[in-house]
Amino acid sequence: MTIRDRAKSVLPTGVRTRVRGSLVRYGEWTSDQRPLPDFLIAGTKRGGTTSLWRYLLEHPLVPRLFPAWNTKTSHYFEENWGRGEAWYRSHFPTQRQRRALERKHGGPTRVGEAAPLYMFHPLAPQRVADLLPEVRLIFLLRDPVERAYSHWKERRTEGKEPLEFAEALAREEERTAGERVRLVAEPTYVSEAYDWYTYRARGRYLEHLEPWLDRFDREQMLVLPSETLYREPAATYARVLDFLGLPPHQLARFEVFNDRRSSAMDPAVRAELSTYFAPYNDALAERLGMGFDWSRP
């Protein structure tokens, strides 16, 4: 049982609300004692970000966000930008907490968050560059065909997608028309359609990575095929720890989180998407100098 679940089981709703409010205010009051994060897992959605984040939290030198119910992200650089830096800092452990962990475990702490929309949001790269110029960035890139289908399954399961997959793909441009332009024009605007229904658009990875490549040294960026994480979790985890400057750590097991079983994709839809993404995949592989199992149909 998690800390959040234990609190729910023993505290009345009204008390929980007051406790949560007090903790949030405390985090903001002490924000000047809370260093900004060292790393961001910035994408992609349905690419294994939750699994990698959970693996990192099992490392003794990677503390959780604050308060404890913030399990993965603050959504600061997209949904909560208007709340300001003090609010953002409130989500991270204090310098005192970090030093205590370092004394106990004999190594450097690394603090971060995982937010798949950061990679895709048009304003996030510059916002991150302005506030966190030295941050380490991790991007997990999954076969865009499988990613799109998994994205649709998630929306469908959550009751946010009434359309079948083929129709949702066909109507994507119509449903998201003007949303990216509005996000740029209105810095505090939040678009559910841009987050929920961008099945094709999110898989055009290079156009979303270019703004990060333009603003950060390549050495600050680790791009990993999601399939490598799934197939070789221990080796991938070790590589991520090395990238973050953390000492090696062995996990007892590598559980897959947020996996969604379902019927197979329609072969005709799969073929159409594979053809659609092929030139984008080729451009990505050439730009990054990397090979991907899914780069050709």
C-alpha positions in Angstrom: 0.0 0.0 0.0 1.3 3.4 -1.0 1.6 6.5 1.3 -1.4 7.9 -0.5 -3.5 4.8 -0.1 -2.7 4.6 3.6 -3.7 8.2 4.1 -7.0 7.6 2.3 -7.7 4.5 4.5 -7.3 6.3 7.8 -8.2 9.9 7.2 -11.7 11.4 6.5 -12.0 13.3 3.3 -12.2 16.7 4.9 -9.0 16.0 6.9 -7.2 14.7 3.9 -8.1 17.9 2.0 -6.7 20.1 4.8 -3.6 18.0 5.1 -2.9 18.2 1.4 -3.4 22.0 1.4 -1.0 22.4 4.3 1.7 20.3 2.6 1.3 22.2 -0.6 1.7 25.5 1.2 4.7 24.2 3.2 6.4 23.2 -0.1 5.9 26.7 -1.4 7.1 28.3 1.8 10.3 26.3 1.7 10.8 26.5 -2.1 14.0 28.5 -1.7 15.5 25.5 0.1 14.5 23.1 -2.7 17.0 22.8 -5.7 15.6 22.5 -9.2 15.7 19.1 -10.8 18.7 17.5 -12.3 16.9 15.5 -15.0 13.7 15.3 -17.0 12.2 12.3 -18.7 10.6 14.4 -21.4 8.9 11.8 -23.7 7.3 10.1 -25.4 3.8 9.3 -24.3 3.1 5.6 -24.1 6.8 5.0 -24.6 7.8 3.5 -21.2 8.3 6.7 -19.2 6.3 5.5 -16.2 8.3 2.2 -16.1 11.7 4.0 -16.3 10.5 6.6 -13.7 9.5 3.8 -11.3 12.9 2.0 -11.8 14.7 5.2 -11.0 12.7 5.8 -7.8 14.0 2.4 -6.6 17.5 3.8 -6.6 18.4 5.0 -3.1 19.8 8.3 -4.4 16.7 9.3 -6.4 14.2 10.8 -4.0 10.5 11.1 -4.7 8.7 14.3 -5.5 7.0 16.3 -2.7 4.4 15.8 -1.4 4.3 12.0 -1.6 1.2 11.8 -3.8 3.1 13.6 -6.7 4.3 10.3 -8.1 5.7 11.4 -11.5 5.4 15.0 -12.5 4.4 18.6 -11.8 3.3 19.3 -15.4 5.0 22.7 -14.8 6.4 23.3 -18.3 3.0 22.7 -20.0 -0.1 22.9 -17.8 1.2 24.8 -14.8 3.6 27.4 -16.2 1.6 30.3 -14.8 2.1 29.1 -11.2 5.7 30.3 -11.2 9.1 29.0 -10.2 8.4 28.8 -6.4 5.5 26.5 -7.1 7.7 24.3 -9.3 10.5 24.1 -6.7 8.0 23.1 -4.1 7.7 19.7 -5.7 11.3 18.7 -5.0 13.2 17.6 -1.9 15.1 20.1 0.2 18.8 20.5 0.1 18.9 19.2 3.6 17.1 16.0 2.5 19.4 15.5 -0.4 22.5 15.9 1.8 21.1 13.3 4.3 20.6 10.8 1.5 24.1 11.5 0.2 25.7 10.9 3.7 23.7 7.7 4.1 24.4 6.2 0.7 27.7 7.7 -0.2 26.9 9.2 -3.6 25.3 12.1 -5.3 21.5 12.5 -5.4 19.7 13.1 -8.6 16.2 14.6 -8.6 13.9 14.7 -11.6 10.4 14.2 -13.0 8.8 12.4 -15.9 6.4 14.3 -18.2 5.8 13.0 -21.7 4.0 16.1 -22.8 7.2 18.2 -22.4 8.6 16.8 -25.6 5.5 17.6 -27.6 4.5 21.0 -26.1 5.7 23.8 -28.4 6.8 26.1 -25.5 8.4 23.5 -23.3 11.9 23.4 -24.9 12.5 27.2 -24.4 11.0 27.2 -20.9 13.2 24.3 -19.8 16.3 25.9 -21.4 15.7 29.2 -19.6 15.2 27.7 -16.2 17.3 24.5 -16.4 20.1 25.1 -18.9 22.2 22.3 -17.4 19.5 19.7 -17.0 19.8 16.2 -18.3 17.1 15.1 -20.7 15.9 11.6 -21.4 13.7 10.8 -24.4 12.2 7.3 -25.0 11.0 6.8 -28.6 8.6 3.9 -29.4 7.6 2.6 -32.7 5.2 5.4 -33.7 2.7 3.0 -35.1 2.5 1.0 -31.8 2.7 4.3 -29.9 -0.4 5.7 -31.7 -2.4 2.6 -31.1 -1.4 2.5 -27.4 -2.3 6.2 -27.0 -5.7 5.5 -28.5 -6.3 2.5 -26.2 -5.5 4.6 -23.2 -7.9 7.4 -24.2 -10.5 4.8 -25.0 -10.1 3.0 -21.7 -10.4 6.3 -19.8 -13.6 7.2 -21.6 -12.1 10.2 -23.4 -12.1 8.7 -26.9 -15.5 7.8 -28.4 -14.1 7.0 -31.9 -12.7 3.8 -33.3 -9.0 3.9 -34.1 -9.3 4.4 -37.8 -11.8 7.2 -37.5 -9.8 8.9 -34.8 -6.8 8.9 -37.1 -8.9 10.3 -40.0 -10.3 13.1 -37.8 -7.1 14.0 -36.0 -6.3 17.2 -37.9 -9.9 18.3 -37.7 -10.1 17.7 -33.9 -6.8 19.4 -33.1 -6.9 22.2 -35.7 -5.4 25.5 -34.3 -4.5 24.0 -31.0 -0.7 24.2 -31.4 -1.0 27.8 -32.6 -3.1 28.8 -29.7 -0.7 27.1 -27.2 2.1 29.4 -28.6 -0.1 32.5 -28.6 -1.6 32.0 -25.1 1.2 30.9 -22.8 -1.1 29.6 -20.0 -3.6 27.9 -22.4 -4.1 24.1 -21.8 -5.4 22.0 -24.6 -7.0 18.6 -23.9 -7.4 18.0 -27.6 -3.7 18.6 -28.3 -2.8 16.1 -25.5 -5.6 13.5 -26.1 -6.1 13.1 -29.9 -2.6 13.6 -31.4 -2.0 10.0 -32.5 -0.1 10.7 -35.7 1.4 14.1 -34.7 3.3 12.7 -31.6 4.9 10.1 -33.7 6.7 12.6 -36.0 9.5 12.6 -33.5 12.1 14.7 -35.2 10.0 17.8 -35.5 9.5 17.7 -31.7 13.1 16.9 -30.9 14.6 19.6 -33.1 13.8 22.4 -30.6 15.6 20.5 -27.9 18.5 19.8 -30.1 18.7 23.5 -31.0 18.8 24.5 -27.3 20.8 21.8 -25.5 24.2 20.2 -26.0 23.8 16.7 -27.4 25.7 15.4 -24.4 22.8 16.5 -22.2 20.3 14.3 -24.1 19.9 10.6 -24.0 17.6 9.2 -26.7 16.6 5.6 -26.2 14.3 3.3 -28.3 11.5 2.2 -26.0 11.8 -1.3 -27.4 15.4 -1.5 -26.0 14.0 -0.7 -22.5 11.4 -3.4 -22.9 13.8 -6.0 -24.3 16.9 -5.2 -22.2 15.6 -3.4 -19.0 18.7 -4.0 -16.8 21.2 -2.9 -19.4 19.1 0.2 -20.3 18.6 1.1 -16.6 22.4 0.8 -16.1 22.9 3.2 -19.1 20.5 5.7 -17.7 22.2 5.6 -14.3 25.5 6.3 -15.9 24.1 9.1 -18.0 22.8 10.7 -14.7 26.0 10.2 -12.8 24.5 7.7 -10.4 26.3 4.7 -9.0 25.2 1.3 -10.2 22.1 -0.3 -8.6 20.6 -3.7 -9.1 16.8 -4.1 -9.2 15.1 -7.4 -8.1 12.8 -7.2 -11.1 11.7 -4.9 -13.9 7.9 -4.6 -13.8 6.1 -3.2 -16.8 3.8 -0.4 -15.8 0.7 0.9 -17.6 0.7 -1.9 -20.1 -2.7 -2.2 -21.9 -3.7 -5.5 -23.5 -6.2 -5.5 -26.3 -7.1 -6.9 -29.7 -4.6 -6.6 -32.5 -4.5 -3.5 -34.7 -6.4 -3.8 -38.0 -3.7 -4.8 -40.6 -4.9 -2.2 -43.1 -4.6 0.6 -40.5 -1.1 -0.7 -39.5 0.0 -0.8 -43.2 -1.2 2.8 -43.7 0.5 4.1 -40.6 3.7 2.3 -41.4 3.8 3.9 -44.8 2.9 7.3 -43.3 5.7 7.3 -40.7 8.4 5.8 -42.9 9.9 9.1 -44.2 9.7 10.7 -40.7 11.5 7.6 -39.2 14.2 7.8 -41.9 14.8 11.5 -41.1 15.0 10.8 -37.4 17.5 8.0 -37.8 19.7 10.1 -40.0 19.6 13.2 -37.8 20.4 11.3 -34.6 22.8 8.8 -36.2 20.8 6.0 -34.6 19.1 2.8 -35.8 15.6 1.9 -34.8 14.0 -1.5 -35.2 10.9 0.2 -36.6 12.6 2.7 -38.9 11.1 1.0 -42.1 7.7 -0.6 -42.7 
